[in-house]
Amino acid sequence: MTGKTNVGSGSPNAQFVQAAGLFAQSMQRNSTLNRMVGKMPSGEGEVNNVLRKQTSTDMPIVRTVDLSRGKGDEVEFHFVQPVGAYPIMGSRQAEGKGTGIALDKARVRVNQARFPVDVGNTMTDLRSPVDFRKVGRPIAQSLMDSYQDQSMLVHLAGARGYHDNIEWRLPTADHPDFAEMAINEVKAPTKNRHFVADATAIKPFAVNAGEVDLATTDLLDMDVVDSIRTVIESIALPPPAIKIPGDKVAEDSPLRCLLVSPAQYHSFAQDTNFRQFQANAIARASKAENHPLFLGEVGLWNGILICKMPKPIRFYAGDTIRYCASNTSETETTCTVPTSFSTTHAVDRALLLGGQALAQAFASSRHGGMPFFWKEKEFDHDDKMELLIGAIQGLSKVRWLVDQGAGTKHYTDHGVIAIDTAVPIIGARQ
């Protein structure tokens, strides 16, 4: 039959087609974090296309696919550094005084991550009305999708936190395999990108007698959101505004995204004006071709799109928080959550995202040549079966050493600001 996609049994192309389909399905999943990836450039003249096949830097997550790389390799990203210059006025000589363009490289290590699923044995098939092979495939896909989304969140936050339950695919940082599962180092926020709530405002991350300088009343509310907007308009080189494809007012109404924990979002939802904030998001969606980032549990206020993150980055009373005490060093220091938080409150981390916050790299597997792959294996004389989903990928925050003038350079998380706030909780840990 012609005009139909058809891969015959035993075809050498079967594995490739299956792997390509898996990869496409993963890239198109409708999760909060996956909506923050831009499109691949289509025009040959676009800078990013010339440099490497990577998505637009106008969105928080920049993704590249390099099928020439494999497990254990590093994938290279290219970014254009911010530049500073003044105009040449009148008839003063301009020739030879051109502003230099700094092209920065980021290398992201990739590794293989796999989730095997036991789909039973011959007796399982006989005794159960359920086809475990059919059930196992979506379970495996869900496990891999969750691992990707949670890895993005943890790298953006610069911390795993201590919230933990069966839904997490990354263990807490004290797990012996955490570093291997994270693939690249999870880096605490740079000093100029780390803030805490302070009543109705925010202030730079501060420590008091070894504890983070937060009280249980330092919650995330709309006054704090207004303070965030004031801060990003006041600091040098804030996270660049997000430019959603098709957004007709992207230039006139700059947009950034505030990822908040479910508990922080609940605090917003109590605001009497929150219904209007949700309506604002829907109205902005109509100007941006109804991009899915504006839909669901979101609100828009003062140029900040408030979105609920899938899992909280949470620290309980007595837990350790890592931070950078110096602008000129990546050395990390620790403090703890105040013991006064007891079992009634915790610290959750919100994330203000602009463009070019996180680099996500995919490389080639030897199973079909694509980043994703399926495997099914029978063993014990074909009595038992496992299926497995795998991916070759890695993540890393985009961090630069930015020139401040007079020979001073500051380490800067380019597209993300971390904001720690208090949240009420039920019970000591989850």
Backbone torsions as a table, in degrees:
resi	resn	phi	psi	omega
1	MET	NA	131.3	179.1
2	THR	-96.1	160.9	178.0
3	GLY	80.0	4.8	179.7
4	LYS	-121.8	146.0	172.7
5	THR	-72.0	121.8	-174.5
6	ASN	-144.6	117.9	175.4
7	VAL	-118.4	112.2	-176.6
8	GLY	-67.0	156.3	177.1
9	SER	-60.5	131.6	-179.9
10	GLY	81.4	2.4	-179.9
11	SER	-63.7	139.1	177.0
12	PRO	-66.3	-15.6	179.5
13	ASN	-88.2	-7.7	-173.4
14	ALA	-59.3	-46.1	-178.2
15	GLN	-63.4	-39.8	179.1
16	PHE	-64.4	-46.4	-179.1
17	VAL	-61.2	-43.2	179.2
18	GLN	-63.6	-44.5	179.9
19	ALA	-64.4	-41.7	178.8
20	ALA	-63.5	-40.5	177.7
21	GLY	-64.4	-41.6	176.5
22	LEU	-59.6	-47.0	-178.3
23	PHE	-62.1	-46.3	179.3
24	ALA	-61.0	-41.7	179.9
25	GLN	-62.7	-42.3	179.8
26	SER	-65.9	-42.6	-178.1
27	MET	-67.6	-23.2	-176.9
28	GLN	-100.5	4.8	-178.2
29	ARG	-63.6	143.1	-172.0
30	ASN	-94.7	58.4	176.2
31	SER	-98.5	160.8	-177.5
32	THR	-55.3	-47.6	-176.3
33	LEU	-73.9	-33.2	179.4
34	ASN	-69.4	-23.5	175.8
35	ARG	-70.3	-11.6	-175.4
36	MET	-96.4	16.0	176.6
37	VAL	-101.9	133.8	178.0
38	GLY	-78.6	-179.3	179.6
39	LYS	-89.2	154.9	170.6
40	MET	-67.5	140.2	178.5
41	PRO	-66.3	146.5	-179.6
42	SER	-109.4	-27.3	-179.4
43	GLY	-85.9	134.0	-178.3
44	GLU	-63.2	-21.8	-177.3
45	GLY	-84.4	-7.6	-178.8
46	GLU	-71.5	140.3	-174.1
47	VAL	-57.3	-48.2	-176.6
48	ASN	-61.9	-35.3	179.5
49	ASN	-67.5	-35.7	177.8
50	VAL	-67.5	-41.6	-176.6
51	LEU	-72.7	-50.4	-178.7
52	ARG	-171.4	154.5	177.4
53	LYS	-71.4	86.4	179.3
54	GLN	-134.9	155.0	-177.5
55	THR	-72.5	170.3	-176.2
56	SER	-60.6	142.4	176.0
57	THR	-83.7	4.2	177.8
58	ASP	-79.9	-9.3	179.3
59	MET	-112.1	159.4	-174.8
60	PRO	-60.2	-37.1	-176.8
61	ILE	-108.4	120.6	178.8
62	VAL	-102.0	122.5	-174.0
63	ARG	-116.0	139.4	173.7
64	THR	-133.3	149.1	178.1
65	VAL	-123.3	115.9	-179.7
66	ASP	-122.9	96.5	-175.7
67	LEU	-77.6	-1.1	173.5
68	SER	-83.3	-8.6	-179.9
69	ARG	-105.5	159.8	179.6
70	GLY	-139.0	-168.5	-178.4
71	LYS	-53.1	130.7	178.6
72	GLY	85.6	-6.4	179.0
73	ASP	-82.9	171.9	172.1
74	GLU	-112.6	137.9	177.1
75	VAL	-106.8	136.4	-173.5
76	GLU	-100.3	133.0	171.5
77	PHE	-108.1	152.6	175.1
78	HIS	-123.8	131.4	178.4
79	PHE	-132.9	148.6	175.3
80	VAL	-92.5	120.6	179.4
81	GLN	-67.7	150.2	172.3
82	PRO	-60.1	145.7	179.8
83	VAL	-122.8	154.7	175.7
84	GLY	-122.0	142.7	-179.9
85	ALA	-165.9	157.1	171.2
86	TYR	-116.3	154.2	179.7
87	PRO	-72.0	154.3	170.9
88	ILE	-92.0	118.4	-171.1
89	MET	-95.7	150.6	174.5
90	GLY	59.1	-136.5	-178.1
91	SER	-98.4	14.5	176.4
92	ARG	-62.7	147.0	-176.1
93	GLN	-63.3	125.3	176.8
94	ALA	-101.9	-25.6	-178.0
95	GLU	-59.0	133.6	178.2
96	GLY	82.5	2.2	-178.1
97	LYS	-114.2	23.3	-177.9
98	GLY	-63.4	143.4	177.6
99	THR	-71.2	129.2	179.8
100	GLY	-72.6	146.6	177.2
101	ILE	-106.4	122.4	-179.8
102	ALA	-99.1	117.6	178.0
103	LEU	-99.0	116.4	-176.7
104	ASP	-100.2	145.6	178.1
105	LYS	-111.4	141.1	171.9
106	ALA	-126.4	129.4	179.8
107	ARG	-109.0	125.9	-177.9
108	VAL	-116.2	121.0	179.3
109	ARG	-77.6	138.5	177.6
110	VAL	-113.8	153.8	176.8
111	ASN	-149.3	167.6	-178.8
112	GLN	-87.9	129.0	172.8
113	ALA	-120.3	132.7	-176.5
114	ARG	-134.4	145.5	173.8
115	PHE	-124.7	105.7	173.7
116	PRO	-85.4	147.3	178.0
117	VAL	-130.1	124.4	178.1
118	ASP	-76.8	119.1	-179.3
119	VAL	-106.4	20.8	169.2
120	GLY	92.3	-165.7	-177.2
121	ASN	-135.6	-172.9	-177.4
122	THR	-58.1	-43.0	-178.8
123	MET	-69.0	-32.5	174.6
124	THR	-58.9	-45.8	179.7
125	ASP	-62.5	-37.4	-177.7
126	LEU	-72.5	-37.3	-171.7
127	ARG	-90.2	-18.1	-173.8
128	SER	-113.5	140.4	174.9
129	PRO	-76.8	-6.0	-175.9
130	VAL	-92.1	134.3	172.2
131	ASP	-85.2	96.8	-173.8
132	PHE	-66.2	-23.4	177.7
133	ARG	-66.6	-41.9	178.6
134	LYS	-70.5	-37.4	179.1
135	VAL	-69.3	-36.2	-174.6
136	GLY	-65.7	-34.6	-177.7
137	ARG	-61.7	-53.1	178.1
138	PRO	-64.6	-29.2	175.8
139	ILE	-63.8	-47.0	179.2
140	ALA	-62.1	-43.0	178.7
141	GLN	-61.2	-41.9	179.4
142	SER	-64.2	-39.6	178.3
143	LEU	-61.4	-44.8	-179.5
144	MET	-67.7	-41.6	179.3
145	ASP	-60.9	-43.8	179.7
146	SER	-64.7	-41.0	177.9
147	TYR	-59.6	-43.0	179.2
148	GLN	-64.3	-49.0	-177.1
149	ASP	-63.9	-42.9	-179.1
150	GLN	-69.3	-34.2	176.0
151	SER	-64.4	-42.8	175.2
152	MET	-55.7	-49.3	-177.4
153	LEU	-60.3	-46.5	-177.3
154	VAL	-64.5	-43.3	179.5
155	HIS	-66.7	-40.3	177.2
156	LEU	-62.1	-43.2	-177.7
157	ALA	-73.4	-22.8	-175.6
158	GLY	72.4	21.0	-179.3
159	ALA	-166.9	149.8	173.2
160	ARG	-88.1	-30.4	-173.8
161	GLY	74.5	-173.1	-173.5
162	TYR	-122.3	0.2	171.7
163	HIS	-63.2	132.0	-173.3
164	ASP	-153.7	129.3	172.7
165	ASN	-155.5	-173.9	-174.5
166	ILE	-64.4	-17.3	-176.8
167	GLU	-82.0	-12.2	-179.9
168	TRP	-79.6	137.4	176.6
169	ARG	-105.4	-5.9	171.6
170	LEU	-116.3	127.0	178.0
171	PRO	-73.2	171.5	175.3
172	THR	-66.9	161.9	-170.6
173	ALA	-64.2	-18.0	179.1
174	ASP	-82.6	-2.1	176.5
175	HIS	-71.0	138.1	-176.2
176	PRO	-61.4	-23.3	-178.6
177	ASP	-103.4	7.3	-175.5
178	PHE	-58.6	-48.5	-176.6
179	ALA	-59.8	-39.9	179.6
180	GLU	-67.6	-38.8	179.6
181	MET	-70.1	-33.2	177.6
182	ALA	-74.4	-22.1	177.4
183	ILE	72.1	-60.9	175.3
184	ASN	-105.6	158.4	-176.2
185	GLU	-60.0	133.0	172.4
186	VAL	-85.2	109.8	-171.3
187	LYS	-99.8	129.0	175.6
188	ALA	-58.8	152.6	-179.3
189	PRO	-56.6	143.4	173.5
190	THR	-65.6	157.2	-174.7
191	LYS	-56.2	-39.9	-178.1
192	ASN	-81.7	5.7	179.1
193	ARG	-128.1	24.1	-176.3
194	HIS	-132.1	121.7	-176.1
195	PHE	-134.0	163.6	172.7
196	VAL	-129.6	153.7	173.6
197	ALA	-69.2	145.6	-179.9
198	ASP	-141.9	88.6	-174.3
199	ALA	59.5	-110.1	-177.2
200	THR	-102.3	18.4	-178.0
201	ALA	-142.3	-173.3	171.1
202	ILE	-125.2	157.1	177.0
203	LYS	-142.9	161.0	177.1
204	PRO	-54.7	145.7	-179.6
205	PHE	-51.4	129.0	-175.2
206	ALA	-136.1	152.5	-178.5
207	VAL	-123.4	139.4	178.7
208	ASN	-129.8	111.6	178.6
209	ALA	55.5	41.5	176.1
210	GLY	84.1	-1.5	178.5
211	GLU	-116.2	148.7	176.7
212	VAL	-61.2	138.9	-173.4
213	ASP	-81.2	74.1	178.8
214	LEU	-135.5	143.5	170.8
215	ALA	-110.8	163.3	-178.2
216	THR	-65.5	-14.2	178.8
217	THR	-90.0	-4.3	-178.9
218	ASP	-84.6	74.8	-175.9
219	LEU	-94.9	166.7	177.2
220	LEU	-94.2	113.0	177.6
221	ASP	-134.4	-174.0	-174.5
222	MET	-67.8	-29.8	174.5
223	ASP	-63.0	-38.6	177.2
224	VAL	-66.2	-38.6	176.9
225	VAL	-61.2	-42.3	176.3
226	ASP	-59.7	-39.5	178.5
227	SER	-65.5	-38.8	177.0
228	ILE	-59.2	-45.9	178.9
229	ARG	-60.0	-41.6	178.6
230	THR	-62.1	-42.7	-178.9
231	VAL	-63.3	-47.6	-176.2
232	ILE	-68.0	-22.6	176.0
233	GLU	-84.9	-8.8	-176.2
234	SER	-105.2	-29.1	-174.9
235	ILE	-84.8	157.2	176.0
236	ALA	-75.3	138.0	176.9
237	LEU	49.7	60.6	175.0
238	PRO	-67.9	167.9	174.1
239	PRO	-51.4	127.5	-176.7
240	PRO	-62.9	149.0	-179.6
241	ALA	-61.0	146.6	175.3
242	ILE	-77.2	136.2	175.4
243	LYS	-119.5	98.1	-178.1
244	ILE	-75.2	133.4	-179.6
245	PRO	-52.8	128.4	178.4
246	GLY	86.8	-3.0	-178.6
247	ASP	-73.1	110.4	-174.4
248	LYS	-72.1	-18.8	-177.6
249	VAL	-114.4	21.7	-176.8
250	ALA	-58.5	-38.7	-178.0
251	GLU	-77.8	-40.7	-176.6
252	ASP	-79.1	-28.7	-179.7
253	SER	-127.8	79.1	-177.4
254	PRO	-56.5	143.2	-172.6
255	LEU	-126.5	138.6	169.3
256	ARG	-133.2	160.5	-174.9
257	CYS	-113.3	132.0	176.0
258	LEU	-108.4	106.2	175.6
259	LEU	-82.1	123.8	-177.5
260	VAL	-124.3	153.7	178.5
261	SER	-71.1	162.8	176.1
262	PRO	-55.3	-38.2	179.1
263	ALA	-68.0	-40.8	177.0
264	GLN	-65.4	-40.4	178.5
265	TYR	-63.1	-40.3	178.1
266	HIS	-58.9	-38.0	177.4
267	SER	-61.7	-42.2	176.6
268	PHE	-62.3	-41.9	-174.8
269	ALA	-62.8	-18.6	178.3
270	GLN	-80.5	-14.3	179.3
271	ASP	-65.4	134.1	-177.3
272	THR	-63.2	-21.4	-179.1
273	ASN	-95.3	4.4	-171.9
274	PHE	-64.7	-33.2	177.1
275	ARG	-58.6	-37.1	177.9
276	GLN	-68.3	-36.8	177.9
277	PHE	-63.3	-38.4	176.5
278	GLN	-65.5	-40.1	178.0
279	ALA	-64.3	-36.1	176.9
280	ASN	-59.6	-41.1	-179.5
281	ALA	-65.3	-41.7	179.2
282	ILE	-64.1	-40.4	178.7
283	ALA	-63.5	-40.9	179.1
284	ARG	-68.2	-33.5	177.6
285	ALA	-59.3	-36.9	-179.2
286	SER	-65.7	-21.6	177.8
287	LYS	-93.6	-3.1	-177.3
288	ALA	-127.8	38.5	176.6
289	GLU	53.9	34.5	178.4
290	ASN	52.7	44.8	177.4
291	HIS	-57.1	134.9	-174.3
292	PRO	-62.3	-16.6	178.6
293	LEU	-62.1	-26.5	-179.1
294	PHE	-85.9	-5.9	-173.0
295	LEU	-105.0	160.0	-179.1
296	GLY	91.5	-146.1	-176.5
297	GLU	-84.5	78.9	-177.5
298	VAL	-139.6	159.2	172.8
299	GLY	-146.3	152.0	-177.6
300	LEU	-122.7	126.0	178.6
301	TRP	-148.4	126.5	172.7
302	ASN	55.6	40.8	177.7
303	GLY	77.3	11.3	179.7
304	ILE	-121.1	120.5	178.5
305	LEU	-89.9	114.2	-177.1
306	ILE	-90.9	118.8	-177.8
307	CYS	-125.2	142.9	177.7
308	LYS	-82.0	127.6	176.2
309	MET	-80.4	155.9	-174.9
310	PRO	-68.8	-30.8	-178.4
311	LYS	-141.6	146.1	178.7
312	PRO	-79.7	142.8	166.1
313	ILE	-92.7	99.0	-165.9
314	ARG	-123.1	143.8	176.8
315	PHE	-127.2	126.3	-178.8
316	TYR	-94.1	170.4	-179.5
317	ALA	-51.9	127.0	179.7
318	GLY	87.6	-10.5	-179.9
319	ASP	-72.9	155.3	-178.2
320	THR	-87.3	137.0	172.1
321	ILE	-118.8	128.1	177.4
322	ARG	-91.9	140.4	179.0
323	TYR	-149.4	163.9	176.8
324	CYS	-101.8	123.0	-176.6
325	ALA	-87.3	-11.7	-176.4
326	SER	-130.9	144.1	175.2
327	ASN	-72.6	-25.0	-172.8
328	THR	-100.7	11.4	-179.1
329	SER	-143.8	148.2	173.6
330	GLU	-94.0	5.2	178.4
331	THR	-60.3	132.4	-176.1
332	GLU	-103.6	141.2	178.2
333	THR	-118.2	162.5	-178.2
334	THR	-123.1	149.9	168.6
335	CYS	-140.3	-178.4	-178.3
336	THR	-127.3	161.6	173.2
337	VAL	-74.1	135.9	-178.6
338	PRO	-53.5	137.2	177.8
339	THR	-64.4	-21.9	178.9
340	SER	-64.1	-16.9	177.7
341	PHE	-67.5	-25.3	174.3
342	SER	49.7	-136.4	179.9
343	THR	-104.4	9.7	-176.6
344	THR	-102.7	-22.4	-177.4
345	HIS	-137.8	159.2	175.0
346	ALA	-144.3	178.4	175.8
347	VAL	-110.3	123.0	174.2
348	ASP	-110.5	147.5	-177.9
349	ARG	-105.2	118.7	171.4
350	ALA	-91.3	155.7	-176.2
351	LEU	-130.1	117.7	173.0
352	LEU	-89.4	118.2	-173.7
353	LEU	-111.1	133.8	169.0
354	GLY	-118.7	-163.4	178.7
355	GLY	-70.4	147.7	169.7
356	GLN	63.7	51.5	-178.6
357	ALA	-94.3	-34.7	-172.3
358	LEU	-139.2	138.3	175.3
359	ALA	-103.2	127.6	177.4
360	GLN	-120.2	124.2	-176.2
361	ALA	-116.9	139.0	172.7
362	PHE	-121.3	142.9	178.9
363	ALA	-132.8	-179.6	-171.7
364	SER	-87.8	137.3	169.2
365	SER	-94.7	164.8	177.6
366	ARG	-85.9	0.9	177.9
367	HIS	-102.1	82.4	179.5
368	GLY	95.3	-7.3	175.2
369	GLY	78.5	5.1	179.5
370	MET	-109.1	164.9	-178.5
371	PRO	-65.7	-29.3	-178.8
372	PHE	-108.6	153.1	177.7
373	PHE	-156.7	152.0	171.1
374	TRP	-107.2	147.4	168.4
375	LYS	-139.8	140.8	172.3
376	GLU	-126.6	136.3	-176.2
377	LYS	-140.6	130.1	171.6
378	GLU	-97.0	144.2	178.9
379	PHE	-147.6	-180.0	-173.8
380	ASP	53.1	56.5	179.3
381	HIS	55.4	43.0	176.2
382	ASP	65.3	20.4	178.6
383	ASP	-84.6	-32.8	-175.0
384	LYS	-118.9	160.1	-179.1
385	MET	-146.0	142.4	169.1
386	GLU	-125.5	145.4	167.6
387	LEU	-116.6	158.3	-173.2
388	LEU	-146.3	138.9	170.4
389	ILE	-114.0	139.4	-179.7
390	GLY	-137.3	160.2	177.8
391	ALA	-150.7	146.3	174.3
392	ILE	-108.8	105.9	-174.3
393	GLN	-156.9	168.3	177.1
394	GLY	-161.2	160.2	-176.7
395	LEU	-137.8	149.2	174.4
396	SER	-160.0	140.5	173.9
397	LYS	-63.4	146.9	174.1
398	VAL	-84.2	111.2	-177.6
399	ARG	-128.8	131.9	179.3
400	TRP	-123.6	156.6	168.9
401	LEU	-96.0	99.7	-168.4
402	VAL	-95.1	130.4	179.5
403	ASP	-67.5	124.4	178.8
404	GLN	-100.7	-0.5	-174.6
405	GLY	94.0	158.7	178.7
406	ALA	57.2	29.3	176.2
407	GLY	78.9	4.8	-179.5
408	THR	-95.8	134.1	177.6
409	LYS	-126.2	137.4	-179.6
410	HIS	-115.1	134.0	171.1
411	TYR	-67.1	130.7	-172.8
412	THR	-140.3	121.3	168.6
413	ASP	-71.6	109.1	-165.3
414	HIS	-60.8	-44.8	-168.7
415	GLY	-118.9	13.2	-176.4
416	VAL	-144.3	138.0	173.6
417	ILE	-119.7	131.4	177.2
418	ALA	-96.3	134.6	179.6
419	ILE	-129.7	112.1	-179.0
420	ASP	-91.8	132.2	180.0
421	THR	-137.3	161.8	172.7
422	ALA	-79.5	149.2	173.1
423	VAL	-139.7	142.9	172.2
424	PRO	-75.7	143.0	179.6
425	ILE	-132.9	167.2	174.8
426	ILE	-113.9	111.1	-178.3
427	GLY	90.6	160.5	-174.8
428	ALA	-71.3	-47.1	-176.5
429	ARG	-143.4	155.1	176.7
430	GLN	-127.4	NA	NA
